[in-house]
């Protein structure tokens, strides 16, 4: 099975990031857009084996990895909040 670990990292980190933005839409479309925008900017981390998953998890603990995730998710949240693909809710 080929897997991009970055998808798991974004899925794991995004809920913590969204807590800092109480007014942003959390509908499925907006959340998927945030993930897609962030993942398109983050360096992929593909793995095939269990050992590859372990190395990816170790990398997740680095300060740079957290900074990259925070930066790209913040940017994606800002883009989607200003330009949702659905009418703004009042």
Biopython code that builds the backbone (N, CA, C, O; Angstrom):
import numpy as np
from Bio.PDB.StructureBuilder import StructureBuilder

atoms = [
    (1, "UNK", "N", (0.842, -1.178, 0.000)),
    (1, "UNK", "CA", (0.000, 0.000, 0.000)),
    (1, "UNK", "C", (0.891, 1.246, 0.000)),
    (1, "UNK", "O", (1.727, 1.420, 0.886)),
    (2, "UNK", "N", (0.706, 2.088, -0.979)),
    (2, "UNK", "CA", (1.425, 3.354, -1.061)),
    (2, "UNK", "C", (0.613, 4.412, -0.334)),
    (2, "UNK", "O", (-0.584, 4.553, -0.584)),
    (3, "UNK", "N", (1.245, 5.154, 0.561)),
    (3, "UNK", "CA", (0.521, 6.133, 1.371)),
    (3, "UNK", "C", (1.370, 7.381, 1.546)),
    (3, "UNK", "O", (2.579, 7.294, 1.761)),
    (4, "UNK", "N", (0.735, 8.540, 1.454)),
    (4, "UNK", "CA", (1.395, 9.808, 1.744)),
    (4, "UNK", "C", (1.127, 10.123, 3.213)),
    (4, "UNK", "O", (0.011, 10.481, 3.588)),
    (5, "UNK", "N", (2.153, 9.987, 4.029)),
    (5, "UNK", "CA", (1.987, 10.220, 5.464)),
    (5, "UNK", "C", (1.525, 11.642, 5.756)),
    (5, "UNK", "O", (0.872, 11.879, 6.772)),
    (6, "UNK", "N", (1.851, 12.590, 4.886)),
    (6, "UNK", "CA", (1.459, 13.978, 5.105)),
    (6, "UNK", "C", (-0.058, 14.107, 5.237)),
    (6, "UNK", "O", (-0.545, 14.977, 5.960)),
    (7, "UNK", "N", (-0.813, 13.242, 4.539)),
    (7, "UNK", "CA", (-2.275, 13.270, 4.667)),
    (7, "UNK", "C", (-2.691, 12.960, 6.100)),
    (7, "UNK", "O", (-3.582, 13.612, 6.644)),
    (8, "UNK", "N", (-2.050, 11.968, 6.713)),
    (8, "UNK", "CA", (-2.349, 11.631, 8.103)),
    (8, "UNK", "C", (-1.959, 12.770, 9.039)),
    (8, "UNK", "O", (-2.684, 13.086, 9.982)),
    (9, "UNK", "N", (-0.808, 13.383, 8.771)),
    (9, "UNK", "CA", (-0.341, 14.482, 9.615)),
    (9, "UNK", "C", (-1.315, 15.659, 9.549)),
    (9, "UNK", "O", (-1.639, 16.254, 10.577)),
    (10, "UNK", "N", (-1.779, 15.994, 8.350)),
    (10, "UNK", "CA", (-2.745, 17.088, 8.193)),
    (10, "UNK", "C", (-4.061, 16.733, 8.885)),
    (10, "UNK", "O", (-4.635, 17.564, 9.589)),
    (11, "UNK", "N", (-4.540, 15.506, 8.690)),
    (11, "UNK", "CA", (-5.778, 15.073, 9.351)),
    (11, "UNK", "C", (-5.661, 15.162, 10.868)),
    (11, "UNK", "O", (-6.626, 15.508, 11.549)),
    (12, "UNK", "N", (-4.503, 14.855, 11.386)),
    (12, "UNK", "CA", (-4.278, 14.867, 12.827)),
    (12, "UNK", "C", (-4.135, 16.289, 13.371)),
    (12, "UNK", "O", (-4.638, 16.593, 14.453)),
    (13, "UNK", "N", (-3.459, 17.148, 12.635)),
    (13, "UNK", "CA", (-3.123, 18.492, 13.108)),
    (13, "UNK", "C", (-4.235, 19.509, 12.865)),
    (13, "UNK", "O", (-4.375, 20.458, 13.638)),
    (14, "UNK", "N", (-5.017, 19.333, 11.822)),
    (14, "UNK", "CA", (-6.030, 20.322, 11.448)),
    (14, "UNK", "C", (-7.046, 20.614, 12.548)),
    (14, "UNK", "O", (-7.346, 21.786, 12.772)),
    (15, "UNK", "N", (-7.593, 19.622, 13.245)),
    (15, "UNK", "CA", (-8.560, 19.950, 14.305)),
    (15, "UNK", "C", (-7.989, 20.887, 15.373)),
    (15, "UNK", "O", (-8.704, 21.747, 15.887)),
    (16, "UNK", "N", (-6.715, 20.727, 15.707)),
    (16, "UNK", "CA", (-6.072, 21.611, 16.686)),
    (16, "UNK", "C", (-5.951, 23.026, 16.130)),
    (16, "UNK", "O", (-6.128, 24.003, 16.858)),
    (17, "UNK", "N", (-5.652, 23.129, 14.857)),
    (17, "UNK", "CA", (-5.538, 24.442, 14.223)),
    (17, "UNK", "C", (-6.892, 25.140, 14.151)),
    (17, "UNK", "O", (-6.985, 26.344, 14.388)),
    (18, "UNK", "N", (-7.942, 24.386, 13.825)),
    (18, "UNK", "CA", (-9.268, 24.989, 13.676)),
    (18, "UNK", "C", (-9.796, 25.552, 14.988)),
    (18, "UNK", "O", (-10.637, 26.451, 14.975)),
    (19, "UNK", "N", (-9.321, 25.043, 16.117)),
    (19, "UNK", "CA", (-9.736, 25.585, 17.420)),
    (19, "UNK", "C", (-9.338, 27.049, 17.559)),
    (19, "UNK", "O", (-9.963, 27.797, 18.311)),
    (20, "UNK", "N", (-8.305, 27.456, 16.839)),
    (20, "UNK", "CA", (-7.842, 28.842, 16.884)),
    (20, "UNK", "C", (-8.670, 29.757, 15.978)),
    (20, "UNK", "O", (-8.483, 30.974, 15.987)),
    (21, "UNK", "N", (-9.576, 29.178, 15.202)),
    (21, "UNK", "CA", (-10.397, 29.931, 14.255)),
    (21, "UNK", "C", (-11.867, 29.571, 14.474)),
    (21, "UNK", "O", (-12.446, 28.842, 13.668)),
    (22, "UNK", "N", (-12.476, 30.067, 15.548)),
    (22, "UNK", "CA", (-13.845, 29.646, 15.879)),
    (22, "UNK", "C", (-14.894, 30.064, 14.845)),
    (22, "UNK", "O", (-15.968, 29.465, 14.786)),
    (23, "UNK", "N", (-14.603, 31.072, 14.038)),
    (23, "UNK", "CA", (-15.609, 31.573, 13.096)),
    (23, "UNK", "C", (-15.520, 30.955, 11.703)),
    (23, "UNK", "O", (-16.357, 31.251, 10.850)),
    (24, "UNK", "N", (-14.539, 30.114, 11.458)),
    (24, "UNK", "CA", (-14.393, 29.539, 10.118)),
    (24, "UNK", "C", (-15.406, 28.416, 9.911)),
    (24, "UNK", "O", (-15.736, 27.673, 10.835)),
    (25, "UNK", "N", (-15.883, 28.315, 8.691)),
    (25, "UNK", "CA", (-16.818, 27.250, 8.336)),
    (25, "UNK", "C", (-16.107, 25.903, 8.428)),
    (25, "UNK", "O", (-14.970, 25.751, 7.980)),
    (26, "UNK", "N", (-16.796, 24.935, 9.016)),
    (26, "UNK", "CA", (-16.230, 23.596, 9.171)),
    (26, "UNK", "C", (-17.014, 22.555, 8.367)),
    (26, "UNK", "O", (-16.979, 21.363, 8.673)),
    (27, "UNK", "N", (-17.712, 23.020, 7.349)),
    (27, "UNK", "CA", (-18.445, 22.065, 6.515)),
    (27, "UNK", "C", (-17.429, 21.179, 5.793)),
    (27, "UNK", "O", (-16.252, 21.528, 5.692)),
    (28, "UNK", "N", (-17.885, 20.048, 5.299)),
    (28, "UNK", "CA", (-16.994, 19.082, 4.658)),
    (28, "UNK", "C", (-16.244, 19.697, 3.478)),
    (28, "UNK", "O", (-15.059, 19.425, 3.287)),
    (29, "UNK", "N", (-16.923, 20.519, 2.693)),
    (29, "UNK", "CA", (-16.302, 21.138, 1.524)),
    (29, "UNK", "C", (-15.146, 22.057, 1.933)),
    (29, "UNK", "O", (-14.066, 21.998, 1.345)),
    (30, "UNK", "N", (-15.372, 22.900, 2.935)),
    (30, "UNK", "CA", (-14.322, 23.825, 3.372)),
    (30, "UNK", "C", (-13.139, 23.085, 3.995)),
    (30, "UNK", "O", (-11.985, 23.424, 3.734)),
    (31, "UNK", "N", (-13.421, 22.084, 4.812)),
    (31, "UNK", "CA", (-12.344, 21.309, 5.437)),
    (31, "UNK", "C", (-11.522, 20.582, 4.371)),
    (31, "UNK", "O", (-10.293, 20.556, 4.451)),
    (32, "UNK", "N", (-12.181, 19.995, 3.382)),
    (32, "UNK", "CA", (-11.453, 19.311, 2.306)),
    (32, "UNK", "C", (-10.630, 20.301, 1.484)),
    (32, "UNK", "O", (-9.522, 19.976, 1.058)),
    (33, "UNK", "N", (-11.157, 21.501, 1.257)),
    (33, "UNK", "CA", (-10.398, 22.524, 0.534)),
    (33, "UNK", "C", (-9.151, 22.929, 1.320)),
    (33, "UNK", "O", (-8.075, 23.082, 0.741)),
    (34, "UNK", "N", (-9.290, 23.102, 2.633)),
    (34, "UNK", "CA", (-8.144, 23.449, 3.480)),
    (34, "UNK", "C", (-7.075, 22.365, 3.368)),
    (34, "UNK", "O", (-5.895, 22.662, 3.185)),
    (35, "UNK", "N", (-7.495, 21.116, 3.478)),
    (35, "UNK", "CA", (-6.546, 20.001, 3.391)),
    (35, "UNK", "C", (-5.845, 19.985, 2.031)),
    (35, "UNK", "O", (-4.626, 19.829, 1.962)),
    (36, "UNK", "N", (-6.602, 20.144, 0.967)),
    (36, "UNK", "CA", (-6.028, 20.086, -0.384)),
    (36, "UNK", "C", (-5.018, 21.207, -0.606)),
    (36, "UNK", "O", (-3.939, 20.973, -1.150)),
    (37, "UNK", "N", (-5.360, 22.408, -0.191)),
    (37, "UNK", "CA", (-4.451, 23.547, -0.373)),
    (37, "UNK", "C", (-3.160, 23.317, 0.405)),
    (37, "UNK", "O", (-2.068, 23.535, -0.122)),
    (38, "UNK", "N", (-3.280, 22.880, 1.652)),
    (38, "UNK", "CA", (-2.090, 22.638, 2.471)),
    (38, "UNK", "C", (-1.245, 21.504, 1.895)),
    (38, "UNK", "O", (-0.026, 21.630, 1.784)),
    (39, "UNK", "N", (-1.888, 20.402, 1.530)),
    (39, "UNK", "CA", (-1.142, 19.247, 1.012)),
    (39, "UNK", "C", (-0.430, 19.557, -0.299)),
    (39, "UNK", "O", (0.626, 18.989, -0.577)),
    (40, "UNK", "N", (-0.990, 20.442, -1.101)),
    (40, "UNK", "CA", (-0.331, 20.812, -2.353)),
    (40, "UNK", "C", (0.947, 21.611, -2.122)),
    (40, "UNK", "O", (1.786, 21.698, -3.018)),
    (41, "UNK", "N", (1.108, 22.192, -0.942)),
    (41, "UNK", "CA", (2.308, 22.968, -0.626)),
    (41, "UNK", "C", (3.303, 22.203, 0.241)),
    (41, "UNK", "O", (4.494, 22.516, 0.242)),
    (42, "UNK", "N", (2.825, 21.207, 0.975)),
    (42, "UNK", "CA", (3.703, 20.437, 1.855)),
    (42, "UNK", "C", (4.453, 19.366, 1.072)),
    (42, "UNK", "O", (3.923, 18.792, 0.121)),
    (43, "UNK", "N", (5.687, 19.103, 1.480)),
    (43, "UNK", "CA", (6.488, 18.056, 0.838)),
    (43, "UNK", "C", (5.871, 16.695, 1.154)),
    (43, "UNK", "O", (5.670, 16.368, 2.323)),
    (44, "UNK", "N", (5.569, 15.899, 0.128)),
    (44, "UNK", "CA", (4.981, 14.581, 0.383)),
    (44, "UNK", "C", (5.961, 13.669, 1.123)),
    (44, "UNK", "O", (7.179, 13.807, 1.004)),
    (45, "UNK", "N", (5.399, 12.744, 1.882)),
    (45, "UNK", "CA", (6.213, 11.763, 2.614)),
    (45, "UNK", "C", (5.590, 10.393, 2.381)),
    (45, "UNK", "O", (4.863, 9.874, 3.228)),
    (46, "UNK", "N", (5.886, 9.818, 1.224)),
    (46, "UNK", "CA", (5.296, 8.529, 0.858)),
    (46, "UNK", "C", (6.031, 7.387, 1.546)),
    (46, "UNK", "O", (7.245, 7.436, 1.739)),
    (47, "UNK", "N", (5.276, 6.364, 1.909)),
    (47, "UNK", "CA", (5.874, 5.154, 2.451)),
    (47, "UNK", "C", (5.082, 3.957, 1.966)),
    (47, "UNK", "O", (3.916, 4.072, 1.589)),
    (48, "UNK", "N", (5.735, 2.808, 1.981)),
    (48, "UNK", "CA", (5.102, 1.568, 1.551)),
    (48, "UNK", "C", (5.144, 0.540, 2.682)),
    (48, "UNK", "O", (4.245, -0.291, 2.810)),
    (49, "UNK", "N", (6.193, 0.605, 3.497)),
    (49, "UNK", "CA", (6.385, -0.403, 4.537)),
    (49, "UNK", "C", (6.088, 0.158, 5.920)),
    (49, "UNK", "O", (5.965, 1.369, 6.104)),
    (50, "UNK", "N", (5.975, -0.733, 6.876)),
    (50, "UNK", "CA", (5.780, -0.331, 8.268)),
    (50, "UNK", "C", (6.965, 0.510, 8.755)),
    (50, "UNK", "O", (6.786, 1.459, 9.518)),
    (51, "UNK", "N", (8.178, 0.153, 8.309)),
    (51, "UNK", "CA", (9.361, 0.915, 8.693)),
    (51, "UNK", "C", (9.280, 2.344, 8.154)),
    (51, "UNK", "O", (9.685, 3.294, 8.824)),
    (52, "UNK", "N", (8.758, 2.482, 6.953)),
    (52, "UNK", "CA", (8.585, 3.815, 6.382)),
    (52, "UNK", "C", (7.629, 4.653, 7.200)),
    (52, "UNK", "O", (7.837, 5.854, 7.371)),
    (53, "UNK", "N", (6.581, 4.025, 7.707)),
    (53, "UNK", "CA", (5.632, 4.726, 8.570)),
    (53, "UNK", "C", (6.327, 5.181, 9.842)),
    (53, "UNK", "O", (6.101, 6.299, 10.305)),
    (54, "UNK", "N", (7.167, 4.332, 10.410)),
    (54, "UNK", "CA", (7.879, 4.699, 11.636)),
    (54, "UNK", "C", (8.795, 5.894, 11.407)),
    (54, "UNK", "O", (8.845, 6.804, 12.234)),
    (55, "UNK", "N", (9.526, 5.898, 10.285)),
    (55, "UNK", "CA", (10.392, 7.034, 9.985)),
    (55, "UNK", "C", (9.577, 8.311, 9.792)),
    (55, "UNK", "O", (10.010, 9.387, 10.205)),
    (56, "UNK", "N", (8.417, 8.206, 9.177)),
    (56, "UNK", "CA", (7.557, 9.371, 8.986)),
    (56, "UNK", "C", (7.055, 9.889, 10.323)),
    (56, "UNK", "O", (6.993, 11.101, 10.530)),
    (57, "UNK", "N", (6.697, 8.993, 11.233)),
    (57, "UNK", "CA", (6.224, 9.408, 12.553)),
    (57, "UNK", "C", (7.341, 10.072, 13.352)),
    (57, "UNK", "O", (7.092, 11.023, 14.093)),
    (58, "UNK", "N", (8.566, 9.579, 13.207)),
    (58, "UNK", "CA", (9.699, 10.208, 13.889)),
    (58, "UNK", "C", (9.898, 11.618, 13.348)),
    (58, "UNK", "O", (10.127, 12.552, 14.116)),
    (59, "UNK", "N", (9.813, 11.776, 12.027)),
    (59, "UNK", "CA", (9.968, 13.090, 11.409)),
    (59, "UNK", "C", (8.881, 14.047, 11.878)),
    (59, "UNK", "O", (9.112, 15.252, 11.979)),
    (60, "UNK", "N", (7.688, 13.509, 12.166)),
    (60, "UNK", "CA", (6.574, 14.349, 12.607)),
    (60, "UNK", "C", (6.913, 15.095, 13.891)),
    (60, "UNK", "O", (6.364, 16.167, 14.148)),
    (61, "UNK", "N", (7.795, 14.547, 14.682)),
    (61, "UNK", "CA", (8.130, 15.156, 15.962)),
    (61, "UNK", "C", (9.103, 16.321, 15.828)),
    (61, "UNK", "O", (9.341, 17.024, 16.810)),
    (62, "UNK", "N", (9.667, 16.548, 14.660)),
    (62, "UNK", "CA", (10.645, 17.621, 14.512)),
    (62, "UNK", "C", (9.964, 18.982, 14.533)),
    (62, "UNK", "O", (8.814, 19.135, 14.122)),
    (63, "UNK", "N", (10.701, 19.952, 15.020)),
    (63, "UNK", "CA", (10.194, 21.321, 15.093)),
    (63, "UNK", "C", (9.882, 21.857, 13.703)),
    (63, "UNK", "O", (8.871, 22.533, 13.513)),
    (64, "UNK", "N", (10.740, 21.561, 12.730)),
    (64, "UNK", "CA", (10.517, 22.059, 11.373)),
    (64, "UNK", "C", (9.244, 21.485, 10.778)),
    (64, "UNK", "O", (8.504, 22.195, 10.097)),
    (65, "UNK", "N", (8.982, 20.223, 11.022)),
    (65, "UNK", "CA", (7.762, 19.584, 10.514)),
    (65, "UNK", "C", (6.525, 20.294, 11.070)),
    (65, "UNK", "O", (5.590, 20.593, 10.328)),
    (66, "UNK", "N", (6.527, 20.559, 12.365)),
    (66, "UNK", "CA", (5.390, 21.248, 12.988)),
    (66, "UNK", "C", (5.251, 22.666, 12.448)),
    (66, "UNK", "O", (4.139, 23.144, 12.225)),
    (67, "UNK", "N", (6.375, 23.333, 12.239)),
    (67, "UNK", "CA", (6.338, 24.691, 11.695)),
    (67, "UNK", "C", (5.776, 24.694, 10.279)),
    (67, "UNK", "O", (4.976, 25.564, 9.932)),
    (68, "UNK", "N", (6.187, 23.728, 9.460)),
    (68, "UNK", "CA", (5.682, 23.632, 8.088)),
    (68, "UNK", "C", (4.176, 23.370, 8.083)),
    (68, "UNK", "O", (3.434, 24.006, 7.334)),
    (69, "UNK", "N", (3.732, 22.437, 8.917)),
    (69, "UNK", "CA", (2.297, 22.136, 9.002)),
    (69, "UNK", "C", (1.511, 23.365, 9.442)),
    (69, "UNK", "O", (0.490, 23.703, 8.843)),
    (70, "UNK", "N", (1.987, 24.028, 10.484)),
    (70, "UNK", "CA", (1.301, 25.214, 11.002)),
    (70, "UNK", "C", (1.220, 26.300, 9.942)),
    (70, "UNK", "O", (0.166, 26.903, 9.741)),
    (71, "UNK", "N", (2.324, 26.545, 9.270)),
    (71, "UNK", "CA", (2.376, 27.591, 8.252)),
    (71, "UNK", "C", (1.418, 27.311, 7.099)),
    (71, "UNK", "O", (0.644, 28.186, 6.709)),
    (72, "UNK", "N", (1.464, 26.112, 6.557)),
    (72, "UNK", "CA", (0.626, 25.795, 5.396)),
    (72, "UNK", "C", (-0.849, 25.663, 5.763)),
    (72, "UNK", "O", (-1.715, 26.048, 4.977)),
    (73, "UNK", "N", (-1.145, 25.130, 6.931)),
    (73, "UNK", "CA", (-2.553, 25.049, 7.343)),
    (73, "UNK", "C", (-3.113, 26.438, 7.628)),
    (73, "UNK", "O", (-4.265, 26.717, 7.298)),
    (74, "UNK", "N", (-2.315, 27.307, 8.233)),
    (74, "UNK", "CA", (-2.753, 28.684, 8.486)),
    (74, "UNK", "C", (-3.053, 29.388, 7.168)),
    (74, "UNK", "O", (-4.068, 30.071, 7.034)),
    (75, "UNK", "N", (-2.167, 29.217, 6.206)),
    (75, "UNK", "CA", (-2.363, 29.832, 4.881)),
    (75, "UNK", "C", (-3.620, 29.287, 4.222)),
    (75, "UNK", "O", (-4.407, 30.047, 3.658)),
    (76, "UNK", "N", (-3.812, 27.982, 4.289)),
    (76, "UNK", "CA", (-4.983, 27.358, 3.668)),
    (76, "UNK", "C", (-6.273, 27.801, 4.351)),
    (76, "UNK", "O", (-7.271, 28.063, 3.680)),
    (77, "UNK", "N", (-6.260, 27.885, 5.667)),
    (77, "UNK", "CA", (-7.441, 28.346, 6.411)),
    (77, "UNK", "C", (-7.785, 29.769, 5.998)),
    (77, "UNK", "O", (-8.955, 30.096, 5.800)),
    (78, "UNK", "N", (-6.773, 30.611, 5.867)),
    (78, "UNK", "CA", (-6.993, 32.000, 5.464)),
    (78, "UNK", "C", (-7.604, 32.072, 4.063)),
    (78, "UNK", "O", (-8.547, 32.831, 3.837)),
    (79, "UNK", "N", (-7.077, 31.295, 3.135)),
    (79, "UNK", "CA", (-7.589, 31.291, 1.756)),
    (79, "UNK", "C", (-9.044, 30.840, 1.721)),
    (79, "UNK", "O", (-9.883, 31.493, 1.100)),
    (80, "UNK", "N", (-9.345, 29.733, 2.381)),
    (80, "UNK", "CA", (-10.707, 29.182, 2.341)),
    (80, "UNK", "C", (-11.685, 30.087, 3.082)),
    (80, "UNK", "O", (-12.829, 30.239, 2.653)),
    (81, "UNK", "N", (-11.253, 30.685, 4.184)),
    (81, "UNK", "CA", (-12.174, 31.552, 4.929)),
    (81, "UNK", "C", (-12.538, 32.801, 4.132)),
    (81, "UNK", "O", (-13.640, 33.331, 4.273)),
    (82, "UNK", "N", (-11.618, 33.266, 3.301)),
    (82, "UNK", "CA", (-11.889, 34.450, 2.478)),
    (82, "UNK", "C", (-12.603, 34.104, 1.174)),
    (82, "UNK", "O", (-13.261, 34.958, 0.579)),
    (83, "UNK", "N", (-12.474, 32.858, 0.730)),
    (83, "UNK", "CA", (-13.040, 32.447, -0.557)),
    (83, "UNK", "C", (-13.695, 31.072, -0.483)),
    (83, "UNK", "O", (-13.277, 30.160, -1.196)),
    (84, "UNK", "N", (-14.713, 30.902, 0.362)),
    (84, "UNK", "CA", (-15.358, 29.579, 0.416)),
    (84, "UNK", "C", (-16.045, 29.285, -0.916)),
    (84, "UNK", "O", (-16.471, 30.198, -1.624)),
    (85, "UNK", "N", (-16.147, 28.002, -1.244)),
    (85, "UNK", "CA", (-16.781, 27.628, -2.511)),
    (85, "UNK", "C", (-18.292, 27.532, -2.380)),
    (85, "UNK", "O", (-18.952, 26.957, -3.246)),
    (86, "UNK", "N", (-18.840, 28.079, -1.324)),
    (86, "UNK", "CA", (-20.288, 28.136, -1.136)),
    (86, "UNK", "C", (-20.627, 29.525, -0.614)),
    (86, "UNK", "O", (-19.740, 30.226, -0.126)),
    (87, "UNK", "N", (-21.886, 29.941, -0.704)),
    (87, "UNK", "CA", (-22.246, 31.268, -0.194)),
    (87, "UNK", "C", (-21.920, 31.373, 1.294)),
    (87, "UNK", "O", (-22.096, 30.416, 2.048)),
    (88, "UNK", "N", (-21.443, 32.547, 1.706)),
    (88, "UNK", "CA", (-21.150, 32.757, 3.128)),
    (88, "UNK", "C", (-22.435, 32.675, 3.924)),
    (88, "UNK", "O", (-23.479, 33.193, 3.524)),
    (89, "UNK", "N", (-22.329, 32.010, 5.062)),
    (89, "UNK", "CA", (-23.496, 31.869, 5.933)),
    (89, "UNK", "C", (-23.573, 33.071, 6.854)),
    (89, "UNK", "O", (-22.545, 33.585, 7.295)),
    (90, "UNK", "N", (-24.789, 33.523, 7.148)),
    (90, "UNK", "CA", (-24.921, 34.670, 8.042)),
    (90, "UNK", "C", (-25.315, 34.248, 9.422)),
    (90, "UNK", "O", (-25.471, 35.092, 10.304)),
]
sb = StructureBuilder()
sb.init_structure("model")
sb.init_model(0)
sb.init_chain("A")
sb.init_seg("    ")
for serial, (resi, resn, name, xyz) in enumerate(atoms, 1):
    if name == "N":
        sb.init_residue(resn, " ", resi, " ")
    sb.init_atom(name, np.array(xyz, "f"), 0.0, 1.0, " ", f" {name:<3s}", serial, name[0])
structure = sb.get_structure()
